C-alpha cells in the first residue's frame, strides 16, 4: 500500500469502526463470471434462436445465504436510504481460489456486483446506486471464504 493511501485507509477504518451503521459478515460471493447463466431458445412462431440470460444456481443460493445472514445478524433489515459509504474486506477461502483462473491472482472487483445485488435483495439498502464511496481490501487467505462489510450512511 502506498504512503498516500495508508493515511486515508487508516482514517476510513477509524471512521467506520467508531460510527458504523451496519457491520456484516457474509459468505464469499460468486464471481461475476458465474453469476449469470445463458440458454438458447428457439421461437416456435419465427423459428429464430434467442439467448436468455438468467441468474445462475450459485447466484440464487448466494442471495438466499446473504438474506439468511442479514436476518441472523440484524434482525429486520434497515433498508437504508441516502448516500452510502462501504468498506469491503475480502477473505479468500481455498475453494474461492481453486475456482478462479489463477490461484495466485484474483481480481479484487470480480465479486462486488453479486455482493451488492444480494444486499439490495436482502433489503439492507434500497438500491446499489446509493453507494458513493467504496473501499475494497483483499485480505489474506482464510479457512473459509467470507466478506466483512462496514456500511455507513454519509448523507441524503
Secondary structure, DSSP 8 states (H G I E B T S, - for coil): --HHHHHHHHHHHHHHHHS-SEEEEEE----GGGTEEEEEEE-TTT--EEEEEEE-HHHHHHHHHHHHHHHHHHSS---B-SEEEEEEEEE-BHHHHHTSS-SS---TTTTHHHHHHHHHHTTSBS-GGGEEEEEEEE---BSS-EEEEEEEEEE-
